[in-house]
Amino acid sequence: MTIKVHGAAIMIGTSLLLSACGSADHDNNENHKKHEAHESHEGKLSNGDVRELTASAETLPSFLNGKQEVITAVYKEVPAHKELLESMPCYCGCGDSAGHKNNYDCFVAENKDSGEIVWDDHGTRCGTCLEIAAVSMKQASEGKSALEIRDYIDETYKEGYAKPTPTPMPEA
């Protein structure tokens, strides 16, 4: 699967010309936060994101059916890189528009104690989210530390992108 992630990092930059994820609901962030508190972990959220519960990380959500292979490849790898991606910010605007705290939130809303996983389809519609995840996982596979990867992500996305999610720095 590592080869697919390497390919994903390259393909995302060239084949996915998706805009930043901050949707029209960005201005309605307060309404989103109030509404989301009353919604279940399955179904469509007020910002348009879809969440789906599966039995485990090995069972991918149905919203990936028909998506490009590169998107599915990233989603397959994300759960195995939870700690890493929780230390990477996202620069698409999802911190404001969807309340995300880190790049992992773009793909997974919740890991339940039972092993079930609540997936989020936000990453299926956002090249920035996909690229940050793919590049982070690729660099980790090359032996880079979380701090080195974070420095690279922050430097790469510091200009021309939305405000990053409020993600704490990884430990050295």
C-alpha positions in Angstrom: 0.0 0.0 0.0 3.0 2.3 0.5 3.5 2.5 -3.2 -0.1 3.7 -3.6 0.5 6.4 -1.0 3.6 7.5 -2.8 1.7 7.6 -6.1 -1.2 9.4 -4.3 1.1 12.2 -3.2 2.1 12.8 -6.8 -1.3 12.3 -8.4 -3.1 14.5 -5.9 -1.0 17.5 -6.9 -1.5 17.0 -10.6 -4.9 15.2 -11.1 -7.1 16.7 -8.4 -7.8 20.4 -9.0 -10.2 20.7 -6.2 -10.7 24.0 -4.5 -10.2 24.7 -0.8 -12.7 23.1 1.4 -14.1 26.1 3.1 -17.6 26.0 1.6 -20.3 28.6 1.4 -21.3 27.4 4.9 -18.1 29.0 6.1 -20.0 32.1 7.0 -22.6 30.1 8.8 -20.0 28.5 11.2 -22.0 29.4 14.3 -25.1 27.8 12.9 -23.1 24.8 11.9 -21.7 24.3 15.4 -25.1 24.6 17.0 -26.7 22.2 14.5 -23.9 19.7 14.5 -24.3 19.2 18.3 -27.7 17.7 17.6 -26.8 15.4 14.8 -25.8 11.8 15.0 -22.4 10.5 13.7 -24.0 9.2 10.6 -25.6 11.2 7.8 -25.1 14.6 6.4 -23.9 17.5 8.5 -25.0 21.1 8.0 -21.7 22.0 6.2 -22.4 19.2 3.6 -19.9 16.6 5.0 -21.2 13.1 5.2 -20.3 10.8 8.0 -20.6 7.0 7.9 -20.0 4.4 10.6 -18.3 1.1 9.7 -17.4 -1.9 11.7 -13.6 -1.2 11.6 -10.9 0.7 9.8 -10.6 -2.2 7.4 -14.2 -1.5 6.2 -14.2 1.6 4.1 -17.3 3.8 3.9 -19.7 3.5 1.0 -19.2 7.2 0.1 -15.8 6.1 -1.4 -17.6 3.9 -4.0 -16.9 5.4 -7.5 -14.2 7.8 -6.2 -10.8 8.0 -7.8 -8.4 5.3 -6.7 -6.0 7.9 -5.3 -8.7 9.1 -2.9 -9.5 5.5 -1.7 -5.8 4.8 -1.3 -5.4 7.8 1.1 -8.5 6.8 3.1 -7.2 3.2 3.4 -3.9 4.5 5.0 -5.2 7.3 7.2 -6.3 5.1 10.2 -2.8 3.6 10.4 -1.3 7.1 10.6 -3.8 8.5 13.2 -1.1 9.9 15.6 0.9 11.5 12.8 -2.1 13.1 11.1 -3.4 14.4 14.4 -0.2 16.4 14.6 -0.6 17.9 11.1 -2.7 20.9 10.5 -5.0 21.3 7.6 -4.9 24.5 5.5 -8.2 24.3 3.6 -10.3 26.3 6.0 -12.0 23.3 7.7 -10.9 24.5 11.1 -13.5 27.3 10.7 -16.0 25.7 8.3 -16.1 22.2 9.9 -14.6 22.6 13.3 -11.6 20.3 12.5 -8.6 20.3 14.8 -6.1 18.5 12.5 -5.7 16.7 9.2 -7.0 13.4 10.6 -10.4 15.0 11.2 -10.8 15.5 7.4 -11.1 11.7 7.1 -12.2 10.3 10.4 -14.6 11.9 12.8 -14.4 9.3 15.6 -12.6 6.1 16.6 -14.9 4.2 18.9 -13.7 1.9 21.7 -15.5 -1.0 20.0 -13.2 -0.6 17.0 -15.9 0.9 14.9 -14.9 4.0 13.0 -17.0 7.1 11.9 -15.6 8.3 8.6 -16.0 11.8 7.3 -16.2 12.4 3.5 -14.6 15.9 3.8 -11.3 14.6 2.4 -13.1 13.3 -0.8 -13.8 16.8 -1.9 -10.6 18.6 -1.0 -7.3 18.4 -2.7 -5.6 20.3 0.1 -6.7 17.7 2.7 -5.7 14.8 0.6 -2.3 16.2 -0.3 -1.4 17.0 3.3 -2.3 13.5 4.4 -0.5 11.8 1.4 2.6 13.9 1.8 2.7 13.4 5.6 2.3 9.6 5.3 4.9 9.5 2.5 7.5 11.4 4.4 6.9 9.3 7.5 7.5 6.2 5.4 10.8 7.8 4.4 11.8 8.0 8.1 11.1 11.7 8.7 9.9 12.6 12.2 6.5 14.1 12.9 8.2 17.4 13.7 10.2 17.5 10.4 7.0 16.7 8.5 5.1 19.4 10.4 7.8 21.9 9.6 7.5 21.0 5.9 3.7 21.2 5.9 3.7 24.6 7.7 6.3 26.0 5.4 4.6 24.6 2.2 1.1 25.9 3.1 1.9 29.2 4.9 1.0 31.4 1.9 -2.0 31.1 -0.4 -4.1 28.8 1.8 -6.6 29.2 4.5 -5.8 29.6 8.2 -4.6 26.3 9.6 -6.5 24.2 12.0 -5.5 24.7 15.7 -3.2 21.7 15.8 -0.6 21.5 18.6 3.0 20.9 17.5 4.3 17.3 17.7 6.9 16.6 20.3 10.5 16.5 19.2 
